[in-house]
Amino acid sequence: MMAQALTVTPGTPSGLSWGAQPLDIWGLRVASAAATDAWTDQIISHLDEYLSYGLNALTVFYQGSSGGSLQAFSPDGREIDPGVQRRMERILDAAAERKMVVVVGVFYQNQVARLDPENGAWLESGEAYPRAVETVARSLRRFPNVIINTCNEHTVRPFDACPFPMRSAEGIVELCLAAKQGDSERLVGGGGGHGAGHGGGQSGVNEQLVARPEVEVLLWDWGNHSPEAVAAYQAIEPSKPTMNVEVFGARAQGFVELDERLGGTERWVEWVGGSSSTAPPPLGHRRVQGVFPDVSAGEGRAIHRGKEDFLAEIDLASRTSGFSLFGHFPGWFQGPSRDPSFDNRFDLGGQGTLDDPGIRWYFEVVARTRELG
């Protein structure tokens, strides 16, 4: 059994401790990092750089994300794809060596960007879903640095087709109990988008989950700013750790489209919509990864959260006990979802501008906030 397990510890920056040491968690969503050997190699090669800026946690999913997804499980949920398990364990070992926490996600809703189209989208029965979570928990017993996230955005509409009642609070509670069957000492949680309107999300489900003792960590996201959600959850259960594991959701974006017919200079930047599967740009247009507006740009489904928005989230996390933030940059870490020509990138790049694209600017703000030089 693992030594020095993660434990819920009210009053610490994250609401957690590791081996009696308080944890201040600053994370990154790199959900597809275990989907291919190349992506696993890349994420591991950059962990020391992440850590140097104070980013000390990751969230990675067995089934990946819109940046590349896999079934990952046998139809009955009793077995894990050997390649996915090997890559996941490589990431967890590398993180543990560096005292980094990993929120390991199990299920992912949008079966797009499939790397294994020969496999179906769903497991064979409702019973297979808790069985798969139990299988995951049992397989990760030796890792002290893991929190299990049962499902990504479990309230969204695609789960209507799932044979398990994923969209309900009771369904997530059942999956948390299954994780405990696999490893009674493992911290486990779940959660969806805050409030209604989030991909068909249902208002009040996270509020139900934060009140349930079986859900030890509330793991959620939202397209808007976090203060409203954090206040709601802490009013119900102030001692429970909460993590925004996908800040701003799809609205985090992180790419730009240029109309090269007009010269392709910054005057012709377009903040076009991007989601789990974005069509290629029209003829004469080109997209660039890792570009962010200074303030929110675009409208409706085409909103791109600006640097100012991310900085406000960093400030909130720095002064809110029991709340942790995971940076999310789908145009960078989940590149193919925003343009088929993009790859998933795990380097930092630059300052998030057209001339110097990247996400280093975010890391630098976290480092300053954490007073790391």
C-alpha positions as CSV (number, residue, x, y, z in Angstrom):
1,M,0.0,0.0,0.0
2,M,1.2,3.5,-0.7
3,A,3.1,5.5,1.9
4,Q,2.4,9.2,2.8
5,A,-1.0,9.3,1.2
6,L,-2.8,12.6,0.3
7,T,-5.3,13.6,2.9
8,V,-8.0,16.2,3.3
9,T,-6.7,18.8,5.7
10,P,-8.9,21.9,6.2
11,G,-7.0,25.1,6.6
12,T,-4.2,24.4,4.2
13,P,-4.0,26.3,0.9
14,S,-5.5,23.5,-1.1
15,G,-7.4,21.8,1.8
16,L,-5.0,18.9,1.4
17,S,-1.7,17.6,2.7
18,W,0.7,15.0,1.6
19,G,2.5,13.1,4.4
20,A,1.4,15.7,6.9
21,Q,2.9,18.5,4.8
22,P,0.4,21.2,3.7
23,L,-0.2,21.4,-0.1
24,D,-0.5,24.5,-2.2
25,I,-1.7,23.1,-5.5
26,W,-1.3,24.8,-8.8
27,G,-2.2,22.6,-11.7
28,L,-2.5,22.2,-15.5
29,R,-5.0,20.2,-17.5
30,V,-3.1,18.0,-19.9
31,A,-5.9,15.5,-20.4
32,S,-4.6,13.7,-23.5
33,A,-1.0,13.3,-22.3
34,A,-1.3,9.5,-21.8
35,A,-3.0,8.9,-25.2
36,T,0.2,8.5,-27.2
37,D,3.9,7.7,-26.5
38,A,5.0,11.0,-28.1
39,W,2.7,13.1,-25.9
40,T,3.8,11.2,-22.8
41,D,7.5,11.7,-23.7
42,Q,6.9,15.4,-24.2
43,I,5.0,16.0,-20.9
44,I,7.6,14.2,-18.9
45,S,10.4,16.2,-20.6
46,H,8.8,19.4,-19.4
47,L,7.9,18.6,-15.8
48,D,11.0,20.1,-14.3
49,E,10.3,23.4,-16.2
50,Y,6.7,23.4,-15.0
51,L,7.8,22.9,-11.4
52,S,10.4,25.7,-11.7
53,Y,7.5,28.1,-12.2
54,G,5.5,26.6,-9.3
55,L,3.1,24.5,-11.3
56,N,3.1,21.3,-9.2
57,A,0.0,19.3,-10.4
58,L,-1.5,17.8,-13.5
59,T,-4.8,16.3,-14.5
60,V,-4.6,13.5,-17.1
61,F,-7.5,11.3,-18.3
62,Y,-7.5,7.6,-19.2
63,Q,-9.9,8.4,-22.0
64,G,-8.1,11.6,-23.0
65,S,-9.9,14.7,-24.3
66,S,-10.8,16.5,-27.4
67,G,-7.1,16.7,-28.1
68,G,-7.1,12.9,-28.6
69,S,-9.3,10.3,-27.0
70,L,-9.3,6.6,-26.5
71,Q,-11.8,4.0,-25.2
72,A,-9.1,2.8,-22.8
73,F,-11.2,0.0,-21.2
74,S,-12.4,-3.4,-22.2
75,P,-16.2,-3.5,-22.8
76,D,-16.9,-5.0,-19.4
77,G,-14.6,-2.5,-17.6
78,R,-12.4,-5.3,-16.1
79,E,-9.2,-4.4,-18.1
80,I,-7.3,-1.2,-19.0
81,D,-5.7,-0.8,-22.4
82,P,-2.0,-1.8,-21.7
83,G,-0.6,1.1,-23.7
84,V,-2.7,3.7,-21.8
85,Q,-1.8,2.1,-18.5
86,R,1.9,2.0,-19.2
87,R,1.9,5.7,-20.3
88,M,-0.2,6.7,-17.3
89,E,2.2,5.0,-14.9
90,R,5.2,6.7,-16.6
91,I,3.6,10.1,-16.0
92,L,2.6,9.2,-12.4
93,D,6.1,7.9,-11.6
94,A,7.7,11.0,-13.1
95,A,5.4,13.3,-11.1
96,A,5.9,11.4,-7.9
97,E,9.6,11.7,-8.2
98,R,9.1,15.5,-8.3
99,K,6.4,15.5,-5.5
100,M,3.8,16.6,-8.0
101,V,0.1,15.7,-7.6
102,V,-1.9,14.1,-10.4
103,V,-5.7,14.2,-10.7
104,V,-6.3,11.1,-12.7
105,G,-9.5,11.3,-14.7
106,V,-11.4,8.2,-15.8
107,F,-14.2,8.9,-18.2
108,Y,-14.5,11.6,-20.9
109,Q,-17.7,12.5,-22.6
110,N,-17.0,13.7,-26.1
111,Q,-15.7,10.8,-28.1
112,V,-14.2,13.0,-30.7
113,A,-10.6,13.1,-32.0
114,R,-10.7,9.3,-31.6
115,L,-7.3,7.6,-31.9
116,D,-9.0,4.1,-31.8
117,P,-12.1,4.5,-34.1
118,E,-12.5,0.7,-34.2
119,N,-13.7,0.8,-30.6
120,G,-17.2,1.9,-29.6
121,A,-17.9,5.1,-27.6
122,W,-19.5,3.3,-24.6
123,L,-18.8,0.3,-22.4
124,E,-21.2,-2.6,-22.8
125,S,-23.4,-2.0,-19.7
126,G,-24.1,0.2,-16.8
127,E,-22.4,-2.2,-14.5
128,A,-19.1,-1.8,-16.5
129,Y,-18.7,1.8,-15.5
130,P,-18.2,1.4,-11.7
131,R,-16.2,-1.8,-12.5
132,A,-13.8,0.3,-14.7
133,V,-13.3,2.9,-11.9
134,E,-12.6,0.1,-9.4
135,T,-10.1,-1.4,-11.9
136,V,-8.4,2.0,-12.2
137,A,-8.2,2.5,-8.4
138,R,-6.8,-1.0,-7.9
139,S,-4.1,-0.5,-10.6
140,L,-2.9,2.8,-9.0
141,R,-2.5,1.6,-5.4
142,R,1.2,2.1,-5.3
143,F,1.1,5.8,-6.2
144,P,0.9,8.2,-3.3
145,N,0.3,11.3,-5.4
146,V,-3.0,10.6,-7.1
147,I,-6.6,11.8,-6.7
148,I,-9.2,10.0,-8.9
149,N,-11.6,12.1,-10.8
150,T,-14.4,9.8,-11.8
151,C,-15.7,11.6,-14.9
152,N,-15.1,14.8,-16.9
153,E,-18.1,17.2,-17.0
154,H,-20.5,14.4,-16.1
155,T,-23.7,16.6,-16.6
156,V,-23.2,17.3,-20.3
157,R,-25.7,16.0,-22.9
158,P,-23.5,13.4,-24.6
159,F,-23.8,11.3,-21.5
160,D,-27.5,10.8,-22.3
161,A,-26.4,7.9,-24.6
162,C,-24.3,6.3,-21.8
163,P,-25.7,3.1,-20.3
164,F,-24.7,4.4,-16.8
165,P,-26.6,7.3,-15.1
166,M,-23.6,9.6,-15.4
167,R,-25.5,12.9,-15.4
168,S,-26.8,12.4,-11.9
169,A,-25.3,13.1,-8.5
170,E,-26.1,9.5,-7.5
171,G,-24.2,8.1,-10.4
172,I,-21.0,10.0,-9.4
173,V,-21.4,8.9,-5.8
174,E,-21.7,5.3,-7.0
175,L,-18.4,5.7,-9.0
176,C,-16.7,7.2,-5.9
177,L,-17.7,4.2,-3.9
178,A,-16.4,1.9,-6.6
179,A,-13.0,3.7,-6.4
180,K,-12.9,2.9,-2.7
181,Q,-13.5,-0.7,-3.5
182,G,-10.4,-0.7,-5.5
183,D,-8.4,1.3,-3.0
184,S,-9.9,2.3,0.3
185,E,-7.2,4.9,1.0
186,R,-7.5,6.7,-2.3
187,L,-8.9,10.2,-2.4
188,V,-11.7,10.4,-5.0
189,G,-14.1,13.0,-6.3
190,G,-16.1,14.3,-9.3
191,G,-18.2,17.1,-10.5
192,G,-19.4,18.9,-13.6
193,G,-19.8,22.4,-15.0
194,H,-21.1,24.9,-12.5
195,G,-24.8,25.7,-13.0
196,A,-27.1,25.2,-15.9
197,G,-26.3,25.9,-19.5
198,H,-22.9,24.3,-19.4
199,G,-23.2,21.8,-22.3
200,G,-26.6,21.0,-21.1
201,G,-25.5,21.0,-17.5
202,Q,-28.0,20.8,-14.7
203,S,-28.2,23.5,-12.0
204,G,-27.4,22.3,-8.5
205,V,-25.7,19.0,-9.2
206,N,-22.3,20.2,-7.9
207,E,-24.0,21.6,-4.9
208,Q,-25.4,18.1,-4.2
209,L,-22.0,16.5,-4.7
210,V,-20.1,18.9,-2.4
211,A,-22.5,17.9,0.4
212,R,-21.9,14.1,0.0
213,P,-19.1,12.6,2.1
214,E,-18.4,10.0,-0.6
215,V,-17.1,12.8,-2.8
216,E,-14.0,13.8,-1.0
217,V,-12.8,16.4,-3.4
218,L,-15.1,18.5,-5.7
219,L,-13.6,18.6,-9.2
220,W,-15.5,21.0,-11.4
221,D,-15.2,23.6,-14.2
222,W,-17.1,26.5,-15.7
223,G,-16.8,28.9,-18.6
224,N,-17.1,31.9,-16.3
225,H,-15.1,33.3,-13.3
226,S,-14.8,31.1,-10.3
227,P,-15.8,33.3,-7.3
228,E,-19.5,32.6,-7.5
229,A,-19.0,28.8,-7.7
230,V,-16.4,28.7,-5.0
231,A,-18.6,30.7,-2.6
232,A,-21.6,28.5,-3.3
233,Y,-19.6,25.3,-2.6
234,Q,-17.8,26.6,0.5
235,A,-21.1,27.8,1.9
236,I,-22.4,24.2,1.8
237,E,-19.3,22.4,3.0
238,P,-16.4,24.8,3.9
239,S,-14.0,22.0,4.9
240,K,-14.2,20.2,1.5
241,P,-11.4,20.9,-1.0
242,T,-12.6,22.2,-4.4
243,M,-10.6,22.3,-7.6
244,N,-11.5,24.1,-10.8
245,V,-9.8,21.5,-13.0
246,E,-10.6,23.1,-16.3
247,V,-10.6,26.9,-15.9
248,F,-13.0,28.6,-18.4
249,G,-13.7,25.3,-20.1
250,A,-13.9,25.7,-23.9
251,R,-13.8,29.5,-23.6
252,A,-10.1,29.2,-22.5
253,Q,-9.4,28.7,-26.2
254,G,-5.8,30.0,-26.9
255,F,-5.7,30.3,-30.7
256,V,-6.4,32.9,-33.3
257,E,-7.4,32.9,-37.0
258,L,-5.8,35.1,-39.6
259,D,-7.3,36.2,-43.0
260,E,-4.2,35.9,-45.1
261,R,-5.9,37.3,-48.1
262,L,-5.6,40.6,-46.4
263,G,-2.0,40.2,-45.5
264,G,-2.3,38.1,-42.3
265,T,-1.1,40.9,-40.0
266,E,-2.5,41.5,-36.5
267,R,-5.2,43.9,-37.9
268,W,-7.0,40.9,-39.4
269,V,-7.2,38.7,-36.3
270,E,-10.4,36.8,-35.9
271,W,-11.5,35.2,-32.6
272,V,-13.5,32.4,-34.1
273,G,-15.4,29.8,-32.1
274,G,-13.6,26.7,-31.0
275,S,-15.0,23.6,-29.2
276,S,-14.4,19.9,-28.9
277,S,-14.2,19.5,-32.6
278,T,-13.6,22.7,-34.7
279,A,-13.8,22.6,-38.5
280,P,-10.7,23.6,-40.5
281,P,-10.4,27.3,-41.3
282,P,-11.9,28.5,-44.6
283,L,-9.8,29.0,-47.7
284,G,-7.3,31.8,-47.3
285,H,-7.4,31.7,-43.5
286,R,-4.8,30.3,-41.1
287,R,-4.8,29.6,-37.4
288,V,-2.0,30.1,-34.9
289,Q,-1.7,28.2,-31.6
290,G,-1.0,29.9,-28.3
291,V,-2.4,33.4,-29.0
292,F,-4.6,35.1,-26.3
293,P,-6.4,38.4,-26.3
294,D,-5.5,40.8,-23.4
295,V,-9.2,40.9,-22.4
296,S,-12.1,38.6,-23.4
297,A,-12.9,38.8,-27.1
298,G,-15.6,37.4,-29.3
299,E,-19.3,36.6,-28.5
300,G,-21.4,33.6,-27.6
301,R,-19.7,30.3,-28.5
302,A,-16.8,32.3,-29.9
303,I,-15.7,33.8,-26.6
304,H,-12.0,33.7,-26.0
305,R,-11.0,34.4,-22.4
306,G,-8.2,37.0,-22.2
307,K,-5.1,37.1,-20.1
308,E,-6.9,39.5,-17.7
309,D,-9.4,36.7,-16.9
310,F,-6.7,34.1,-16.2
311,L,-4.9,36.6,-13.9
312,A,-8.0,37.2,-11.9
313,E,-8.4,33.4,-11.4
314,I,-4.7,33.1,-10.2
315,D,-5.4,35.9,-7.8
316,L,-8.5,34.2,-6.4
317,A,-6.6,30.9,-6.0
318,S,-3.8,32.6,-4.1
319,R,-6.1,34.0,-1.5
320,T,-8.7,31.3,-1.1
321,S,-8.0,28.5,1.3
322,G,-9.4,25.1,0.1
323,F,-9.5,26.1,-3.6
324,S,-7.1,25.1,-6.3
325,L,-6.8,26.1,-9.9
326,F,-5.8,24.1,-13.0
327,G,-4.7,26.2,-16.0
328,H,-6.5,25.1,-19.2
329,F,-5.3,26.0,-22.7
330,P,-7.2,23.9,-25.2
331,G,-5.6,25.6,-28.2
332,W,-2.2,24.4,-26.9
333,F,-2.6,21.3,-24.8
334,Q,-5.6,20.0,-26.9
335,G,-4.5,21.5,-30.2
336,P,-6.3,19.2,-32.7
337,S,-9.7,20.3,-31.2
338,R,-9.1,23.8,-32.5
339,D,-7.5,23.0,-35.8
340,P,-6.7,19.6,-37.4
341,S,-3.2,20.9,-38.3
342,F,-2.4,21.6,-34.6
343,D,-0.6,19.0,-32.4
344,N,-0.8,18.9,-28.7
345,R,2.1,21.0,-27.3
346,F,3.6,20.7,-23.9
347,D,6.4,23.2,-24.1
348,L,5.8,26.7,-22.8
349,G,6.4,28.8,-25.9
350,G,6.2,32.5,-25.3
351,Q,4.0,35.4,-24.3
352,G,0.8,34.5,-26.0
353,T,1.0,37.0,-28.8
354,L,0.9,36.6,-32.5
355,D,4.7,37.2,-32.7
356,D,5.5,35.1,-29.6
357,P,2.8,32.5,-29.1
358,G,2.6,30.3,-26.1
359,I,1.6,30.0,-22.5
360,R,4.8,31.1,-20.7
361,W,3.1,34.3,-19.6
362,Y,0.7,32.3,-17.4
363,F,3.5,30.4,-15.8
364,E,5.4,33.6,-15.1
365,V,2.4,35.1,-13.3
366,V,2.0,31.9,-11.1
367,A,5.7,32.1,-10.3
368,R,5.4,35.7,-9.2
369,T,2.2,35.0,-7.2
370,R,4.0,32.2,-5.4
371,E,7.1,34.4,-4.9
372,L,9.4,32.1,-6.7
373,G,11.8,34.7,-8.0
